[in-house]
C-alpha cells in the first residue's frame, strides 16, 4: 500500500489532477490491494463451472476430456491456494503471486510422484500427453571434440572453436548465476557452488556425454567469465538493495503521475531487505546446514541434465525452460525460509513450506533419475577421480572435527590452565 517518501517537500497539487483516482482506480486496485478476494474468485469459478456443465456440450473424445479434466482440477486447486494458502516471507509484487507459486510447487511435486510410480516405458510415453514430440529417444550428439583455442589448421578462422561455444548458454550461465546470487546472497557460497559443479561435470562426463567439455570451456568460459560476471553483478545488485531506503507511503497520496509510475516500479522491489549472514564456522549446526544447502543446490543442478536424459527431453524443449523459470520463482523464497530457520537459536521456527517442498522436489527428481536409468547412474567413477572426492570429503571431515570438537576443548583446557581452574 506504500510508496517511497520523497525527501524534497513539494506542494500538494492534487487539485490540478482531474479525476486522478478514477483514472487509476480500476487498473491498479486489485494489484495494490493485498486482500485475497476469496469470495470474488469463488463466484467466478462457480460461474465457469456452471457454464461448462449446463451450456457447453461435452466432446466425445476420451483423451481430450481427460486432459481438460486434469487441467481444470489443477486450476481449481490454484484458485483455492491463491486465495487461502498461508503467506510466505515475500509480499512483493503481491502476496497472491507467491501463493500461486507455492501451489505450483505442490502440483509439480505431485506430478513427479506420479511419474515415479510408473514403469520406465509408461513414464516416458506419458510425456507424449504433454507434447506429442516427446517419448522418443534422443539422438546422439558429439560433445567435446577439438579443444584447441587457436586452431592453426583453420586459416580462415583459427578461433572458430571459441566462436562455436558462443551460443545461447553463455547468457543463460550469466543470468542463472545472477539470479542464484540474489537467492544465496553470499559471494563465497556462490563461488564454491560454481566451482564444485564444474568438478562434478569432470567427474560425471563418463555418464552424460554433454558434460564432456573442453578445459577452457569449463574454467574460462563458465567459471571465470559467465559465472563470475553473473555473481559480481548479483553482488552489486545486493549492495544496492541493502543500501536502498525502505520508506513507504500510499499510492493515492502521491499527487503526480511521475510519482505514481515510480511507485508502481518500486512495487517490484522488496518491501524490506534482510542481509544473509550464513556464518558457517560459527557453530556445528550452521556448518552442517550450509553443507546441506550446497549439496542440494548441486543435486538440483545435476537433476536438470539427468532428467532431460532419462525422460528423453531435448535441451531446447520448453519444459526445460519452464522448470528453470519455476526454480527461479520458488528458490528465493526457499532460501529465505531456510535462513530464517537457521537463524532461530531456540529452534522455535519450523522449516518453511516452500523450502520443504523444494527439498522434496529435488529428492524426488533424483529418485526418478535413479529408477529410470540405474545403469547410467551406477557407471563406476574412474579410480583417480574417486580418490580426489574421497580426499576432499576426508579433509572436510577432519576440519569439522578440529573446528567444532578438538579446538573448543583445547581452548577450554588452556583457559583452565591459565586461570588455575
Buried (B, 14 or more C-beta within 10 A) or exposed (E): EBBBEEEEEEEEEEEEEEEBEEEBEEEBEEBBEEEBBEEEBEEEBEEBEEEEEEEEEEEEEEEEEEEBEEEEEBEEBBBBBBBEBEEBBBBBBBBBBBBBBBBBBBBBBEBBBEBBEBEBEEBBBBBEEBEEEBBEEEEEEEEEEEEBEEBEEEEEEBEBBBEEBEEEBBEBBBBBBBBBBBBBBBBEBBBBBBBBBBBBBBBBBBBBEBBBBBEBBBBBBBBEBBBBBBBBBBBEEBEEBEEEEEEBBEBBBBBBEEBBEBBBEBBEBEEEBBEBEBEBEEEBEBBEBBEEBBEBBBBBBBBBBBBBBBBBBBBEBEBBEEBBEBBBBBBBBBBBBBBBBBBEEEEEEEBBBBBBBBBBBBBBBBBBBBBBBEEBBEEEBEEEBEEBEEEEEEEEEEEBEEBBEEEEEEEEEEEEEEEEE
